[in-house]
Amino acid sequence: MPVVKLTKTVVEKLPHPEKGQVYYFDEKLRGFGVSVARLSKTYFAQRDVNGKTVRSTIGKHGVFTCEEAREEARQRLASMALGENVNKTKQQKKEEEKLNITFSEAIEAYRVGRKHLTKTTKYRLDCLKKMYLPGWVNLPLGEITREMVFEKHRDIGENHGRITANNVMEAVRAVYNFNKHTNDLLPPNPVSALSSAKAWYKQKRRRTVIKPTEIKRWYDTVTLLENTTIRDFLLLLLFTGM
């Protein structure tokens, strides 16, 4: 592996290989280097830790200046000299950040990720934080337990109505499921316990008739349903006359 004096000018003049990568090490700071690929140049720090070579990526040239990368490499190499695998430390930190996502942050992630939410759903999400579950706002999502779900479901049912209690927990379930798709570290959805225990409040089925003048508004609303299975079923009923 070539050893050169890494500076901004030198790094920019390093030739790109047609394939693969070429690793250049700095002649001053041992373990500091830059990896040159066909389309990029990336700084790294490398050192043996407990008998194994650890290469820790710092970032691309252009995003980091050579001196910024050198200083970052100096800190990582010092940690590795003490036996720390900085790659594992970085991964653990990411996992901790995932687990520490708050209920409020999870709601916002759901709001941003689900691009076609209805006004009703957005209103319900706001109510979760402001009206029904303000005590959960700063709570890590993964710390919401089944016991908390049961308690809140019962409390909301007694003070705001049974249908409202069901709607609130359905919204919590949707938010949790969405975030779990991108975060495997989260425990199982605690709201599912309501189904397992058959603890959902029973709701009377509506038996009102949709008037001809209301069909367009009903159709527009149905097409925005988040549950595509129910949406398609209702549209099938409409278009087949069933």
Order of alpha helices (4+ residues) and beta strands (2+ residues): beta-alpha-beta-beta-beta-beta-alpha-alpha-alpha-alpha-alpha-alpha-alpha-alpha-alpha
